Amino acid sequence: MVEPGKCPEDADDVDAVTRAVLTASRLLIAVSARSLAQVEERVTLPQFRMLVVLSTRGATKLVTLAEHLRVAPSTAMRMVDRLIAMGLADRQVNPRNRRETLLRVTEEGRRTVETVTARRREEVTAIVERLAPEQRGALVAALTAFNEAGGEPPVADTDGRESHPLGWAEATTGA
């Protein structure tokens, strides 16, 4: 373990930093999986991801939803059908264009997203509380730089709405 306020000697070693990030990623994936498993064993992680997109974007066309999830429209349709069968999503006719169908999260689906996100936040908070204050400051600086380098938007404060609560930001184009 590195002393608070001290930088490990291999901090400039890209491979060592990559290993540390991959380890942290494994921890965060485990936290996310536990949060989801506690709420709804019947919802898979890809289905939950779809609920998150529908919850944050509102009513969405199937093709647009598939693009955001980076899956084929046929895959997105199968996922939506399963969510509809569980009462977590539904279809509605677009009032502006009666030829289009929009997909949206139901209230039950929204509650599922909120519950899983709250549980994930609680578990991450418990982990962060185990760090010394100096380590927390260093972690904020390091993760902020890492997120910016990866193009990930920040998560809202505890009272704000998270635009991408599981970290699936829209792909950036260009550059």
C-alpha positions in Angstrom: 0.0 0.0 0.0 1.2 3.5 -0.9 1.6 6.0 2.0 -1.0 8.9 1.8 0.5 11.8 -0.1 3.3 9.6 -1.6 3.4 8.7 -5.3 4.4 5.1 -6.0 7.7 4.7 -7.8 6.0 3.1 -10.8 3.4 5.9 -11.3 5.2 6.8 -14.6 5.1 3.2 -15.8 2.1 3.0 -18.2 1.8 -0.8 -17.6 1.7 -0.4 -13.8 -1.0 2.4 -14.1 -2.9 0.2 -16.6 -2.8 -2.7 -14.1 -4.0 -0.5 -11.3 -6.9 0.9 -13.5 -7.9 -2.6 -14.5 -8.0 -3.7 -10.9 -10.1 -0.7 -10.0 -12.3 -1.5 -13.0 -12.8 -5.1 -11.7 -13.9 -3.7 -8.3 -16.3 -1.2 -9.8 -17.8 -3.9 -12.1 -18.3 -6.1 -9.0 -20.0 -3.2 -7.2 -22.3 -2.6 -10.2 -23.1 -6.3 -10.5 -23.9 -6.7 -6.8 -26.1 -3.6 -7.0 -28.1 -5.0 -9.9 -28.3 -8.5 -8.4 -29.8 -7.2 -5.2 -32.7 -5.6 -7.0 -33.7 -7.7 -9.9 -32.1 -11.1 -10.7 -34.2 -11.3 -13.9 -32.7 -8.2 -15.5 -29.3 -8.7 -17.2 -26.6 -6.1 -17.3 -27.3 -5.3 -21.0 -31.0 -4.9 -20.2 -30.2 -2.7 -17.3 -28.0 -0.6 -19.6 -31.0 -0.2 -21.9 -33.1 0.9 -19.0 -30.5 3.5 -18.1 -30.5 4.9 -21.6 -34.3 5.0 -21.8 -34.4 6.6 -18.3 -32.0 9.3 -19.1 -33.0 10.1 -22.7 -36.7 9.7 -22.5 -38.9 8.3 -25.3 -36.5 7.0 -28.0 -36.8 5.4 -31.4 -35.5 1.9 -31.7 -32.8 2.8 -34.2 -31.5 5.6 -32.0 -31.6 3.4 -28.9 -29.6 0.7 -30.8 -27.0 3.4 -31.8 -26.6 4.5 -28.2 -26.1 1.0 -27.0 -23.9 0.1 -30.0 -26.0 -2.9 -30.9 -27.9 -4.0 -34.0 -31.5 -2.8 -34.1 -32.7 -6.5 -34.1 -30.7 -7.0 -30.8 -32.2 -3.9 -29.3 -35.7 -5.0 -30.3 -35.3 -8.4 -28.6 -34.0 -6.6 -25.5 -36.9 -4.2 -25.5 -39.4 -7.0 -26.0 -38.1 -8.7 -22.8 -38.2 -5.4 -20.8 -41.8 -4.9 -22.0 -42.8 -8.4 -21.0 -41.4 -7.6 -17.5 -43.2 -4.3 -17.3 -40.0 -2.2 -17.2 -40.5 -0.5 -20.6 -43.2 0.1 -23.2 -44.0 1.3 -26.7 -46.0 4.3 -27.7 -46.9 5.9 -30.9 -45.0 9.1 -31.6 -47.6 11.9 -31.3 -45.6 14.0 -33.8 -45.3 11.2 -36.4 -47.9 8.5 -36.1 -45.8 6.2 -38.3 -43.0 6.0 -35.6 -43.0 4.0 -32.4 -41.2 5.4 -29.4 -39.8 3.2 -26.6 -39.8 4.5 -23.0 -39.1 3.3 -19.5 -42.1 2.6 -17.2 -42.3 3.9 -13.7 -41.3 0.4 -12.5 -38.3 0.5 -14.8 -37.3 4.0 -13.6 -37.6 2.8 -9.9 -35.3 -0.1 -10.8 -32.7 2.3 -12.3 -32.9 4.6 -9.3 -32.7 1.7 -6.8 -29.7 0.1 -8.4 -27.9 3.5 -8.8 -28.5 4.3 -5.1 -27.2 1.0 -4.0 -24.1 1.4 -6.2 -23.5 4.9 -4.8 -23.8 3.6 -1.2 -21.3 0.8 -1.8 -18.8 3.1 -3.5 -19.3 5.6 -0.7 -18.4 2.9 1.9 -15.2 2.1 0.0 -14.2 5.8 -0.3 -14.8 6.3 3.4 -12.1 3.7 4.1 -9.5 6.0 2.4 -7.5 8.6 4.2 -8.5 12.2 3.3 -5.2 12.7 1.4 -5.9 9.5 -0.6 -9.4 10.8 -1.5 -8.0 14.0 -2.9 -5.4 12.2 -4.9 -8.1 9.8 -6.2 -10.4 12.6 -7.2 -7.6 14.2 -9.2 -6.5 11.0 -10.8 -10.0 9.8 -11.7 -11.0 13.2 -13.0 -8.0 13.3 -15.3 -8.7 9.7 -16.4 -12.4 10.4 -17.1 -11.5 13.5 -19.1 -9.0 11.5 -21.1 -11.7 9.0 -21.8 -14.3 11.5 -22.7 -16.7 10.5 -19.8 -18.9 13.2 -18.5 -19.0 13.7 -14.7 -21.7 12.1 -12.5 -24.1 14.6 -10.8 -24.0 15.3 -7.1 -26.1 13.2 -4.8 -29.1 15.5 -5.2 -28.7 15.8 -9.0 -29.8 13.5 -11.7 -27.1 11.5 -13.3 -26.9 11.8 -17.0 -25.1 8.4 -17.5 -25.4 6.5 -14.2 -23.5 3.5 -15.3 -20.8 5.2 -17.3 -22.1 4.7 -20.8 -21.5 8.0 -22.3 -22.5 8.7 -25.9 -19.6 8.1 -28.3 -17.9 11.3 -29.3 -17.5 11.9 -33.0 -14.5 13.5 -34.7 -11.2 14.3 -33.2 
